[in-house]
Amino acid sequence: MLSSRSFDAVICDLTMPDIGGTDIYAALVRQGRGERMILLTGGAFTDSGRAFLARFDGPVLGKPFRIRDVAQALSELQAS
């Protein structure tokens, strides 16, 4: 889906049942669109999750978040 559609931003959770935010981010980076991701997280509970968050350079929204936080993150992406 990422390769077949145009989008302004991808808002993605770090931890999901079938595919993680790290996998989505890797796919975006391969396509040259890694800077379009906003990451959501309730916490990084694994060493790999914490390491990913430490090197992720985009907006990260901690749960719970407010809609104004999403608007601010989207504004940051648009400005970059």
MIPA-79100 format. One record per atom (N, C-alpha, C): atom name; x, y, z; residue number from 0. Coordinates in steps of 0.05 Angstrom, whole numbers, plus 5000, padded with zeros to 4 digits. Layout:
CA|X|Y|Z|NUM
...
***
This chain:
N|5016|4976|5000|0
CA|5000|5000|5000|0
C|5017|5025|5000|0
N|5040|5025|5015|1
CA|5057|5048|5016|1
C|5069|5055|4989|1
N|5074|5035|4972|2
CA|5087|5040|4947|2
C|5067|5047|4925|2
N|5041|5042|4930|3
CA|5022|5046|4908|3
C|5005|5071|4912|3
N|5009|5086|4934|4
CA|4992|5109|4939|4
C|5009|5133|4947|4
N|4999|5156|4942|5
CA|5011|5181|4950|5
C|5000|5189|4977|5
N|5017|5201|4993|6
CA|5008|5209|5020|6
C|5026|5232|5030|6
N|5015|5247|5048|7
CA|5030|5269|5061|7
C|5044|5260|5086|7
N|5033|5241|5100|8
CA|5045|5231|5125|8
C|5035|5203|5131|8
N|5051|5188|5145|9
CA|5043|5162|5156|9
C|5044|5164|5186|9
N|5021|5159|5199|10
CA|5019|5159|5228|10
C|5018|5130|5236|10
N|5037|5121|5251|11
CA|5040|5093|5256|11
C|5048|5087|5285|11
N|5037|5067|5297|12
CA|5044|5058|5324|12
C|5070|5043|5323|12
N|5086|5045|5344|13
CA|5111|5031|5345|13
C|5106|5001|5347|13
N|5087|4993|5363|14
CA|5081|4964|5368|14
C|5053|4957|5358|14
N|5052|4938|5339|15
CA|5027|4929|5329|15
C|5029|4898|5326|15
N|5006|4885|5324|16
CA|5007|4855|5324|16
C|5022|4842|5301|16
N|5018|4851|5276|17
CA|5029|4837|5254|17
C|5054|4850|5242|17
N|5055|4876|5242|18
CA|5078|4890|5232|18
C|5083|4914|5250|18
N|5108|4919|5256|19
CA|5114|4941|5274|19
C|5121|4967|5260|19
N|5121|4988|5276|20
CA|5129|5014|5265|20
C|5157|5014|5254|20
N|5175|4998|5265|21
CA|5202|4997|5254|21
C|5202|4985|5226|21
N|5184|4966|5221|22
CA|5182|4955|5194|22
C|5170|4974|5174|22
N|5150|4989|5183|23
CA|5138|5009|5166|23
C|5158|5031|5159|23
N|5173|5039|5180|24
CA|5193|5060|5176|24
C|5215|5050|5156|24
N|5224|5026|5159|25
CA|5244|5015|5140|25
C|5234|5015|5112|25
N|5208|5008|5108|26
CA|5197|5009|5081|26
C|5196|5037|5070|26
N|5189|5056|5087|27
CA|5189|5084|5078|27
C|5217|5094|5071|27
N|5236|5087|5087|28
CA|5264|5095|5082|28
C|5273|5083|5055|28
N|5267|5058|5050|29
CA|5274|5046|5024|29
C|5262|5061|5000|29
N|5239|5073|5005|30
CA|5226|5089|4984|30
C|5234|5118|4984|30
N|5252|5126|5002|31
CA|5261|5153|5004|31
C|5240|5172|5017|31
N|5222|5160|5033|32
CA|5201|5176|5045|32
C|5200|5173|5076|32
N|5222|5165|5088|33
CA|5223|5161|5117|33
C|5217|5186|5133|33
N|5221|5209|5121|34
CA|5216|5234|5136|34
C|5186|5240|5138|34
N|5169|5224|5127|35
CA|5140|5229|5127|35
C|5126|5214|5149|35
N|5140|5203|5169|36
CA|5128|5186|5189|36
C|5126|5200|5216|36
N|5102|5196|5228|37
CA|5097|5205|5256|37
C|5093|5179|5271|37
N|5108|5176|5293|38
CA|5107|5151|5308|38
C|5091|5155|5333|38
N|5074|5136|5339|39
CA|5058|5136|5364|39
C|5069|5114|5382|39
N|5069|5119|5408|40
CA|5078|5098|5426|40
C|5066|5101|5454|40
N|5060|5079|5465|41
CA|5052|5078|5494|41
C|5076|5071|5511|41
N|5099|5068|5498|42
CA|5124|5061|5511|42
C|5139|5040|5495|42
N|5165|5041|5497|43
CA|5182|5022|5483|43
C|5190|5001|5504|43
N|5179|4977|5501|44
CA|5182|4957|5522|44
C|5204|4936|5516|44
N|5216|4939|5493|45
CA|5238|4921|5486|45
C|5263|4937|5481|45
N|5286|4923|5482|46
CA|5312|4937|5477|46
C|5312|4948|5448|46
N|5302|4932|5429|47
CA|5302|4941|5401|47
C|5283|4965|5398|47
N|5261|4966|5412|48
CA|5242|4988|5410|48
C|5255|5014|5422|48
N|5268|5011|5444|49
CA|5282|5034|5456|49
C|5304|5044|5438|49
N|5319|5026|5426|50
CA|5341|5034|5408|50
C|5330|5048|5383|50
N|5308|5038|5373|51
CA|5295|5051|5350|51
C|5286|5079|5357|51
N|5273|5083|5380|52
CA|5264|5109|5388|52
C|5288|5128|5392|52
N|5310|5118|5401|53
CA|5334|5135|5406|53
C|5345|5146|5380|53
N|5342|5131|5358|54
CA|5353|5140|5333|54
C|5332|5152|5313|54
N|5307|5148|5320|55
CA|5285|5159|5302|55
C|5286|5189|5304|55
N|5286|5202|5281|56
CA|5290|5231|5279|56
C|5263|5246|5274|56
N|5241|5233|5273|57
CA|5216|5245|5267|57
C|5199|5251|5292|57
N|5176|5261|5289|58
CA|5158|5266|5311|58
C|5149|5240|5325|58
N|5149|5240|5351|59
CA|5140|5218|5367|59
C|5118|5228|5386|59
N|5095|5216|5385|60
CA|5073|5223|5403|60
C|5069|5201|5423|60
N|5071|5208|5448|61
CA|5066|5189|5470|61
C|5036|5187|5475|61
N|5027|5163|5481|62
CA|4999|5159|5487|62
C|4995|5164|5517|62
N|4973|5175|5524|63
CA|4953|5186|5507|63
C|4962|5213|5496|63
N|4952|5220|5473|64
CA|4958|5246|5461|64
C|4933|5261|5454|64
N|4935|5286|5448|65
CA|4912|5303|5440|65
C|4914|5308|5411|65
N|4891|5315|5399|66
CA|4890|5321|5371|66
C|4908|5344|5364|66
N|4912|5363|5382|67
CA|4930|5385|5376|67
C|4959|5375|5374|67
N|4965|5353|5388|68
CA|4992|5342|5385|68
C|4996|5330|5357|68
N|4975|5318|5347|69
CA|4977|5307|5319|69
C|4979|5330|5300|69
N|4964|5351|5304|70
CA|4965|5375|5286|70
C|4993|5387|5287|70
N|5005|5389|5310|71
CA|5032|5400|5313|71
C|5052|5382|5298|71
N|5050|5356|5301|72
CA|5069|5338|5288|72
C|5066|5340|5258|72
N|5041|5342|5248|73
CA|5037|5345|5219|73
C|5048|5372|5209|73
N|5045|5392|5225|74
CA|5057|5418|5218|74
C|5087|5417|5216|74
N|5100|5402|5235|75
CA|5129|5399|5234|75
C|5137|5384|5209|75
N|5123|5364|5201|76
CA|5129|5350|5176|76
C|5127|5368|5152|76
N|5106|5384|5152|77
CA|5101|5401|5129|77
C|5123|5422|5127|77
N|5133|5431|5149|78
CA|5154|5452|5149|78
C|5181|5441|5141|78
N|5185|5414|5143|79
CA|5211|5403|5137|79
C|5214|5396|5108|79
***
